[in-house]
Amino acid sequence: MICVHCGADIPDGELVCPNCGAEVQIVPDYNPLEDVLAREVRGSVEGATRQIRTDDIRRYRRENAEQNINCTRVLSQNELDRIREERRTGVRNGAEGSQSQSARRNTGEMRRERQNTGEVRRQRQNTGNTGGMRKRQDTEELRRSRQQKRLEAAKRKRRNLLITLFCIVALIGIGIYVAYQNSYTGMIRKGYRALQTKDYTAAERYFDRAIVKDKSKPEAYTGYAEIYIDQNDLESAEQVFLGAIETQPTNENLYQAAIDFYMDTEQPAKISALLKDCEDENVLAAVSDYISTAPDFTPDEGTYSEVQEITLSSSTQGDIYYTLDGSEPTAETGTKYAEPILLQTEGEVEVKAIVVNSKGIPSVTASKKYIIEFPIADAPAVTPSTGQYSGAEQITISVPEGYTAYYTMDGSTPTTSSSKYTGPVEMPANTRTIFNAILVNDQNGKSTEVTTRNYITASE
């Protein structure tokens, strides 16, 4: 119970507020007496003159006392005096004077009630105003309390929702991270990290796992080759790509990765050898910028009996370089082709040529062998013929163009060191002479067969 004057708590059974001293009594908020008085007043105004009985008032009080035991109202001084008086006289009078006392009390009560009708009306009005104000305050406070609870509930709901969303996002993030770490890309990243720290065993393991996950992608092979490149083992690095291409001959990405490897390691000449064995049109179309076609030779290789002009051509736009000594041509060591190659020396010549395209990619080397063999003239014609002669005679040798004649007169086989024929030679007298002659090709130095003449001259 709360004091309406100061708001302090009043212990049960106390009639006086321990804080401000105001006297209080437990009565129902809804007072039936007030309704009775209101009806009486309304009836008086309307001309009704029914008197309110004390028994009715008591009966209303008894019926409603238990229903509103927690409500409070401030009693008037007259009511307090009456209640105290009843308590004092109730015990003294006993049963003997109960009826007369009741009658007097009823009469007094009726009188006092009528006297205090205005006061009750004022109290009712005041109580109504106070109750209405209190009710409005309580309603406002209840509204604010409910609104505050709704706000707090909404905040808790939002907080719980945010926590739930955060947990979901965190779980998704963890799942994505774990999946990424074990994905193809994750293996590649781990492999390169191991490669940076020179942990080649770990790098090889990660790249192997990436190849198992997806053998068609080139990144794992490139990383694997980097292990060998880092150790200056280019041959093993090359085998990584060649082995992959052998099992996947139509994989354009692997061809491009191998080409990039050759370019990075300054081995462009091997690109053409790689593409030469490729038969897939899609692959060749994808790497067409790196294709360099070997040159064609006209005429084809063979043996020729006269001077030859060798023409080189290619379907690839670029420069042609060649050699005639059998060495491998390059842009640095070869002769740049500008006009047909003239073969005018008798013998065998191997012509090798390459084409270097606009990207600097040399083609595979094309090679042709040419043999030049000029025809050999018959043994030279020598006059006079073999015989005995009585006088001095002139010996002559028929020498065709492009040849030089050599001779001996002692029966030995002539060579280029023997006497060179420049005109008729006088036959020796009084002796037997064996005359041998040959022709030597001025271009190739080859000699003809020997022509032999026996001459016997007599003295005059």
LOMILUM-855667 format. One record per residue (C-alpha): y, z, x; residue number from 1; residue in one letter. Coordinates in steps of 0.2 Angstrom, whole numbers, always signed. Each point is the difference from the previous one (the first is absolute). Example, Ala and Ser with C-alpha at 12.3 -4.5 7.8 and 13.67 -1.06 7.14 Angstrom:
TIBA,-22,+39,+62,1,A;
TIBA,+17,-3,+6,2,S;
This chain:
TIBA,+0,+0,+0,1,M;
TIBA,+17,-5,+7,2,I;
TIBA,+17,+9,-4,3,C;
TIBA,+12,-12,-9,4,V;
TIBA,+15,+9,+8,5,H;
TIBA,-4,-1,+18,6,C;
TIBA,-16,-10,+1,7,G;
TIBA,-11,+14,+8,8,A;
TIBA,-18,+3,-3,9,D;
TIBA,-3,+15,-13,10,I;
TIBA,-17,+8,+2,11,P;
TIBA,-11,+1,-15,12,D;
TIBA,+3,+15,-12,13,G;
TIBA,+18,+3,+7,14,E;
TIBA,+14,-1,-13,15,L;
TIBA,+14,+1,+13,16,V;
TIBA,+4,-13,+14,17,C;
TIBA,-3,+9,+16,18,P;
TIBA,+14,-11,+8,19,N;
TIBA,+15,+0,-12,20,C;
TIBA,-6,+14,-12,21,G;
TIBA,+1,-11,-16,22,A;
TIBA,-12,+5,-14,23,E;
TIBA,-13,-13,-5,24,V;
TIBA,-15,-1,-12,25,Q;
TIBA,-14,-12,-1,26,I;
TIBA,+3,-10,-16,27,V;
TIBA,-5,-18,-4,28,P;
TIBA,+12,-15,+4,29,D;
TIBA,-3,-5,-18,30,Y;
TIBA,+6,+14,-11,31,N;
TIBA,-6,-1,-18,32,P;
TIBA,+14,+12,-4,33,L;
TIBA,+12,-13,+4,34,E;
TIBA,-7,-12,-11,35,D;
TIBA,-1,+12,-14,36,V;
TIBA,+19,+5,+3,37,L;
TIBA,+4,-18,+0,38,A;
TIBA,-8,-3,-16,39,R;
TIBA,+8,+15,-7,40,E;
TIBA,+17,-6,+5,41,V;
TIBA,-3,-17,-6,42,R;
TIBA,-6,+7,-16,43,G;
TIBA,+16,+11,-2,44,S;
TIBA,+11,-15,+3,45,V;
TIBA,-10,-10,-13,46,E;
TIBA,+1,+14,-12,47,G;
TIBA,-17,+8,+3,48,A;
TIBA,+0,+19,+1,49,T;
TIBA,-18,+4,+5,50,R;
TIBA,+0,+15,+11,51,Q;
TIBA,-10,+0,+16,52,I;
TIBA,-14,+13,+0,53,R;
TIBA,-4,+10,+15,54,T;
TIBA,-18,-2,-2,55,D;
TIBA,+2,-19,+2,56,D;
TIBA,+9,+2,+16,57,I;
TIBA,-13,+11,+7,58,R;
TIBA,-14,-11,-6,59,R;
TIBA,+8,-15,+9,60,Y;
TIBA,+2,+10,+15,61,R;
TIBA,-18,+6,+0,62,R;
TIBA,-6,-18,-2,63,E;
TIBA,+10,-8,+14,64,N;
TIBA,+0,+14,+12,65,A;
TIBA,-16,-5,+9,66,E;
TIBA,+5,-19,+0,67,Q;
TIBA,+16,+2,+9,68,N;
TIBA,-4,+15,+11,69,I;
TIBA,+8,-8,+16,70,N;
TIBA,+17,-4,-8,71,C;
TIBA,+15,+12,+2,72,T;
TIBA,+16,+4,-10,73,R;
TIBA,+14,+12,+3,74,V;
TIBA,+1,+13,-14,75,L;
TIBA,+15,+7,-7,76,S;
TIBA,+5,+18,+2,77,Q;
TIBA,-3,+3,-19,78,N;
TIBA,-17,-7,+2,79,E;
TIBA,-4,+11,+15,80,L;
TIBA,+7,+16,-9,81,D;
TIBA,-11,-4,-15,82,R;
TIBA,-16,-3,+11,83,I;
TIBA,+3,+16,+9,84,R;
TIBA,+3,+10,-16,85,E;
TIBA,-16,-7,-7,86,E;
TIBA,-10,+6,+15,87,R;
TIBA,+8,+18,-1,88,R;
TIBA,-2,+2,-19,89,T;
TIBA,-16,-8,-2,90,G;
TIBA,-10,+13,+9,91,V;
TIBA,+10,+15,-8,92,R;
TIBA,-1,-5,-18,93,N;
TIBA,-18,-5,+0,94,G;
TIBA,-9,-5,-15,95,A;
TIBA,+9,+11,-12,96,E;
TIBA,+17,-8,+1,97,G;
TIBA,-5,-17,+4,98,S;
TIBA,+4,-7,-17,99,Q;
TIBA,+17,+7,-2,100,S;
TIBA,+4,-4,+18,101,Q;
TIBA,-6,-17,-3,102,S;
TIBA,+11,-2,-15,103,A;
TIBA,+15,+6,+9,104,R;
TIBA,-4,-10,+15,105,R;
TIBA,-2,-15,-10,106,N;
TIBA,+17,+3,-9,107,T;
TIBA,+8,+3,+16,108,G;
TIBA,-7,-14,+8,109,E;
TIBA,+5,-11,-14,110,M;
TIBA,+17,+6,+1,111,R;
TIBA,+1,-2,+19,112,R;
TIBA,-8,-17,-2,113,E;
TIBA,+14,-5,-12,114,R;
TIBA,+13,+8,+11,115,Q;
TIBA,-7,-9,+15,116,N;
TIBA,-3,-17,-8,117,T;
TIBA,+16,-7,+8,118,G;
TIBA,-5,+8,+16,119,E;
TIBA,-18,-7,-1,120,V;
TIBA,+8,-17,-4,121,R;
TIBA,+11,+1,+15,122,R;
TIBA,-15,+6,+11,123,Q;
TIBA,-10,-15,-8,124,R;
TIBA,+14,-12,+4,125,Q;
TIBA,+2,+7,+18,126,N;
TIBA,-19,+1,+2,127,T;
TIBA,-1,-18,-7,128,G;
TIBA,+13,-5,+12,129,N;
TIBA,-7,+9,+14,130,T;
TIBA,-18,-6,-4,131,G;
TIBA,+6,-18,-2,132,G;
TIBA,+9,+1,+16,133,M;
TIBA,-15,+8,+8,134,R;
TIBA,-11,-13,-8,135,K;
TIBA,+10,-14,+6,136,R;
TIBA,+0,+8,+17,137,Q;
TIBA,-18,+2,+0,138,D;
TIBA,-2,-18,-6,139,T;
TIBA,+11,-6,+13,140,E;
TIBA,-9,+10,+13,141,E;
TIBA,-17,-6,-7,142,L;
TIBA,+6,-18,+1,143,R;
TIBA,+6,+3,+18,144,R;
TIBA,-16,+8,+4,145,S;
TIBA,-10,-14,-7,146,R;
TIBA,+10,-13,+8,147,Q;
TIBA,-1,+9,+16,148,Q;
TIBA,-19,+1,-2,149,K;
TIBA,-1,-18,-4,150,R;
TIBA,+10,-5,+16,151,L;
TIBA,-11,+11,+10,152,E;
TIBA,-15,-8,-8,153,A;
TIBA,+7,-17,+4,154,A;
TIBA,+4,+5,+18,155,K;
TIBA,-18,+7,+2,156,R;
TIBA,-7,-16,-8,157,K;
TIBA,+11,-11,+12,158,R;
TIBA,-5,+11,+15,159,R;
TIBA,-18,-1,-5,160,N;
TIBA,+1,-19,-2,161,L;
TIBA,+9,-2,+16,162,L;
TIBA,-13,+11,+9,163,I;
TIBA,-14,-11,-8,164,T;
TIBA,+8,-16,+5,165,L;
TIBA,+3,+6,+17,166,F;
TIBA,-18,+5,+2,167,C;
TIBA,-6,-17,-7,168,I;
TIBA,+12,-9,+12,169,V;
TIBA,-6,+10,+14,170,A;
TIBA,-18,-3,-4,171,L;
TIBA,+3,-18,-2,172,I;
TIBA,+9,+0,+17,173,G;
TIBA,-14,+9,+8,174,I;
TIBA,-12,-13,-7,175,G;
TIBA,+10,-14,+6,176,I;
TIBA,+2,+7,+17,177,Y;
TIBA,-18,+3,+2,178,V;
TIBA,-4,-17,-7,179,A;
TIBA,+13,-8,+12,180,Y;
TIBA,-7,+9,+15,181,Q;
TIBA,-17,-7,-4,182,N;
TIBA,+6,-17,-5,183,S;
TIBA,+0,-16,+11,184,Y;
TIBA,+19,+3,+4,185,T;
TIBA,-3,+18,+4,186,G;
TIBA,-14,-5,+12,187,M;
TIBA,+11,-13,+9,188,I;
TIBA,+14,+13,+1,189,R;
TIBA,-11,+13,+8,190,K;
TIBA,-7,-13,+12,191,G;
TIBA,+17,-5,+7,192,Y;
TIBA,+5,+18,+2,193,R;
TIBA,-16,+3,+10,194,A;
TIBA,+4,-16,+10,195,L;
TIBA,+17,+7,+4,196,Q;
TIBA,-8,+16,+7,197,T;
TIBA,-12,-11,+10,198,K;
TIBA,-15,+8,-10,199,D;
TIBA,-9,-16,+0,200,Y;
TIBA,-16,+7,-7,201,T;
TIBA,+9,+7,-16,202,A;
TIBA,+9,-16,-2,203,A;
TIBA,-16,-10,+1,204,E;
TIBA,-8,+11,-13,205,R;
TIBA,+15,-2,-12,206,Y;
TIBA,+1,-19,+2,207,F;
TIBA,-19,-1,-3,208,D;
TIBA,+2,+10,-16,209,R;
TIBA,+14,-11,-6,210,A;
TIBA,-11,-16,+3,211,I;
TIBA,-14,+8,-10,212,V;
TIBA,+13,+3,-14,213,K;
TIBA,+6,-18,+0,214,D;
TIBA,-6,-12,+13,215,K;
TIBA,+11,-14,-6,216,S;
TIBA,+17,+7,+5,217,K;
TIBA,+6,-4,+18,218,P;
TIBA,+9,+17,+4,219,E;
TIBA,-16,+9,+5,220,A;
TIBA,-5,-14,+12,221,Y;
TIBA,+17,-1,+7,222,T;
TIBA,+0,+19,+3,223,G;
TIBA,-18,-1,+7,224,Y;
TIBA,+6,-14,+12,225,A;
TIBA,+15,+11,+5,226,E;
TIBA,-12,+13,+7,227,I;
TIBA,-6,-13,+13,228,Y;
TIBA,+17,-7,+3,229,I;
TIBA,+6,+17,+5,230,D;
TIBA,-14,+0,+13,231,Q;
TIBA,+4,-17,+6,232,N;
TIBA,-17,-7,-7,233,D;
TIBA,+6,-16,-8,234,L;
TIBA,-17,-8,-1,235,E;
TIBA,-7,+15,-10,236,S;
TIBA,+16,-1,-11,237,A;
TIBA,-3,-19,-3,238,E;
TIBA,-18,+3,-5,239,Q;
TIBA,+6,+12,-14,240,V;
TIBA,+8,-14,-9,241,F;
TIBA,-13,-13,+5,242,L;
TIBA,-14,+11,-7,243,G;
TIBA,+10,+3,-16,244,A;
TIBA,+3,-19,-3,245,I;
TIBA,-18,-4,+4,246,E;
TIBA,-5,+10,-15,247,T;
TIBA,+15,-5,-11,248,Q;
TIBA,+4,-18,+5,249,P;
TIBA,+11,-3,-16,250,T;
TIBA,+11,+15,+3,251,N;
TIBA,+18,-6,+2,252,E;
TIBA,+6,+17,+5,253,N;
TIBA,-12,+2,+14,254,L;
TIBA,+4,-16,+8,255,Y;
TIBA,+19,+4,-1,256,Q;
TIBA,-4,+17,+8,257,A;
TIBA,-9,-9,+14,258,A;
TIBA,+14,-12,+2,259,I;
TIBA,+12,+14,+1,260,D;
TIBA,-11,+9,+13,261,F;
TIBA,+0,-16,+11,262,Y;
TIBA,+19,-2,-1,263,M;
TIBA,+3,+18,+4,264,D;
TIBA,-11,+0,+15,265,T;
TIBA,+7,-17,+6,266,E;
TIBA,-16,-10,-3,267,Q;
TIBA,+6,-14,-11,268,P;
TIBA,-12,-13,+7,269,A;
TIBA,-14,+10,-8,270,K;
TIBA,+7,-3,-18,271,I;
TIBA,-5,-18,+0,272,S;
TIBA,-17,+4,+6,273,A;
TIBA,-1,+13,-15,274,L;
TIBA,+6,-13,-13,275,L;
TIBA,-11,-14,+7,276,K;
TIBA,-16,+8,-7,277,D;
TIBA,+8,+4,-16,278,C;
TIBA,-6,-11,-15,279,E;
TIBA,+8,+9,-14,280,D;
TIBA,+15,-10,-7,281,E;
TIBA,+9,+15,-8,282,N;
TIBA,+0,+9,+17,283,V;
TIBA,+6,-16,+9,284,L;
TIBA,+14,-2,-13,285,A;
TIBA,+5,+18,+2,286,A;
TIBA,+2,-1,+19,287,V;
TIBA,+6,-18,+1,288,S;
TIBA,+15,+5,+10,289,D;
TIBA,-12,+5,+14,290,Y;
TIBA,-11,-16,+0,291,I;
TIBA,+2,-11,+15,292,S;
TIBA,-11,-15,+0,293,T;
TIBA,-7,-7,+17,294,A;
TIBA,+6,-17,+5,295,P;
TIBA,-9,-16,-3,296,D;
TIBA,-4,-13,+15,297,F;
TIBA,+2,-18,-1,298,T;
TIBA,-11,-9,+7,299,P;
TIBA,-15,+12,-1,300,D;
TIBA,-8,+5,+16,301,E;
TIBA,-12,-12,+10,302,G;
TIBA,-1,-11,+15,303,T;
TIBA,+12,-14,+2,304,Y;
TIBA,+2,-14,+13,305,S;
TIBA,+18,-2,-1,306,E;
TIBA,+16,+11,-1,307,V;
TIBA,+1,+10,-16,308,Q;
TIBA,+15,+8,-10,309,E;
TIBA,-5,+16,-9,310,I;
TIBA,+10,+5,-16,311,T;
TIBA,+1,+17,-7,312,L;
TIBA,+5,+5,-17,313,S;
TIBA,-2,+15,-13,314,S;
TIBA,+3,+4,-18,315,S;
TIBA,+9,+16,+5,316,T;
TIBA,+18,+0,+3,317,Q;
TIBA,+3,+6,+18,318,G;
TIBA,-1,-5,+18,319,D;
TIBA,-15,-7,+10,320,I;
TIBA,-5,+6,+17,321,Y;
TIBA,-13,-8,+11,322,Y;
TIBA,-9,+1,+17,323,T;
TIBA,-10,-13,+10,324,L;
TIBA,-8,+11,+13,325,D;
TIBA,-12,+9,-13,326,G;
TIBA,+11,+16,-1,327,S;
TIBA,+4,+9,-16,328,E;
TIBA,+17,-7,-6,329,P;
TIBA,+14,+12,-5,330,T;
TIBA,+18,-1,-5,331,A;
TIBA,+4,+6,+18,332,E;
TIBA,-13,-9,+11,333,T;
TIBA,-3,-16,-10,334,G;
TIBA,+10,-16,+0,335,T;
TIBA,+9,-3,-16,336,K;
TIBA,-6,-16,-9,337,Y;
TIBA,+14,-13,-2,338,A;
TIBA,-9,-17,+2,339,E;
TIBA,-17,-7,+2,340,P;
TIBA,-10,+7,+15,341,I;
TIBA,-4,-15,+13,342,L;
TIBA,-17,+1,+8,343,L;
TIBA,+0,-13,+14,344,Q;
TIBA,-10,+8,+13,345,T;
TIBA,-19,-4,+1,346,E;
TIBA,-10,+16,-3,347,G;
TIBA,-3,+14,-13,348,E;
TIBA,+15,+8,-8,349,V;
TIBA,-1,+15,-12,350,E;
TIBA,+15,+1,-12,351,V;
TIBA,+3,+17,-8,352,K;
TIBA,+14,+2,-13,353,A;
TIBA,+6,+13,-13,354,I;
TIBA,+13,+1,-13,355,V;
TIBA,+13,+14,-2,356,V;
TIBA,+7,+2,-17,357,N;
TIBA,+17,+7,-5,358,S;
TIBA,-6,+18,+0,359,K;
TIBA,-6,-2,+18,360,G;
TIBA,-18,+0,-5,361,I;
TIBA,-10,-12,+11,362,P;
TIBA,-15,-10,-7,363,S;
TIBA,-17,+1,+8,364,V;
TIBA,-2,-12,+15,365,T;
TIBA,-6,-17,-3,366,A;
TIBA,-8,-9,+15,367,S;
TIBA,-5,-18,+3,368,K;
TIBA,-8,-8,+16,369,K;
TIBA,+4,-17,+6,370,Y;
TIBA,-9,-10,+13,371,I;
TIBA,+9,-15,+8,372,I;
TIBA,-11,-12,+10,373,E;
TIBA,+8,-16,+6,374,F;
TIBA,-13,-15,+2,375,P;
TIBA,-6,-3,+18,376,I;
TIBA,+2,-17,+7,377,A;
TIBA,-15,-10,+8,378,D;
TIBA,-3,+0,+18,379,A;
TIBA,+13,-10,+9,380,P;
TIBA,-2,-19,+3,381,A;
TIBA,+0,-3,+19,382,V;
TIBA,+1,-18,+8,383,T;
TIBA,-8,-9,+9,384,P;
TIBA,-17,+5,-5,385,S;
TIBA,-14,+6,+12,386,T;
TIBA,-5,-13,+14,387,G;
TIBA,+2,-7,+18,388,Q;
TIBA,+16,-8,+4,389,Y;
TIBA,+4,-10,+16,390,S;
TIBA,+19,+5,+0,391,G;
TIBA,+12,+13,-5,392,A;
TIBA,+1,+3,-19,393,E;
TIBA,+12,+10,-11,394,Q;
TIBA,-8,+13,-11,395,I;
TIBA,+9,+3,-16,396,T;
TIBA,-2,+14,-14,397,I;
TIBA,+5,-3,-18,398,S;
TIBA,+10,+16,-6,399,V;
TIBA,+4,+1,-19,400,P;
TIBA,+16,+9,-6,401,E;
TIBA,-1,+19,+1,402,G;
TIBA,-13,+0,+14,403,Y;
TIBA,+1,+2,+19,404,T;
TIBA,-13,-8,+12,405,A;
TIBA,-8,+9,+15,406,Y;
TIBA,-12,-8,+13,407,Y;
TIBA,-10,+3,+15,408,T;
TIBA,-8,-12,+13,409,M;
TIBA,-13,+11,+8,410,D;
TIBA,-12,+1,-15,411,G;
TIBA,+7,+18,-6,412,S;
TIBA,+5,+3,-18,413,T;
TIBA,+18,-1,-2,414,P;
TIBA,+11,+14,-7,415,T;
TIBA,+18,+3,-3,416,T;
TIBA,+1,+4,+18,417,S;
TIBA,-7,-16,+6,418,S;
TIBA,+11,-16,+3,419,S;
TIBA,+11,-5,-14,420,K;
TIBA,-1,-18,-5,421,Y;
TIBA,+18,-8,+0,422,T;
TIBA,-5,-18,+4,423,G;
TIBA,-14,-11,+7,424,P;
TIBA,-10,+7,+15,425,V;
TIBA,-5,-11,+15,426,E;
TIBA,-19,-1,+2,427,M;
TIBA,-5,+5,+18,428,P;
TIBA,-7,-13,+11,429,A;
TIBA,-17,-1,+10,430,N;
TIBA,-7,+15,-9,431,T;
TIBA,-9,+6,-16,432,R;
TIBA,+12,+10,-12,433,T;
TIBA,-5,+10,-16,434,I;
TIBA,+16,+0,-11,435,F;
TIBA,+0,+13,-14,436,N;
TIBA,+14,+1,-13,437,A;
TIBA,+5,+11,-16,438,I;
TIBA,+13,+1,-13,439,L;
TIBA,+8,+17,-4,440,V;
TIBA,+9,+3,-17,441,N;
TIBA,+18,+5,+3,442,D;
TIBA,+0,+11,-15,443,Q;
TIBA,-16,+11,+1,444,N;
TIBA,-5,-4,+18,445,G;
TIBA,-17,-6,-5,446,K;
TIBA,-9,-13,+11,447,S;
TIBA,-9,-15,-4,448,T;
TIBA,-17,-5,+7,449,E;
TIBA,+0,-6,+18,450,V;
TIBA,-1,-19,+3,451,T;
TIBA,-9,-4,+17,452,T;
TIBA,+1,-16,+10,453,R;
TIBA,-9,-5,+16,454,N;
TIBA,+8,-12,+12,455,Y;
TIBA,-7,-8,+16,456,I;
TIBA,+12,-10,+10,457,T;
TIBA,-5,-11,+15,458,A;
TIBA,+11,-4,+15,459,S;
TIBA,+8,-17,+1,460,E;
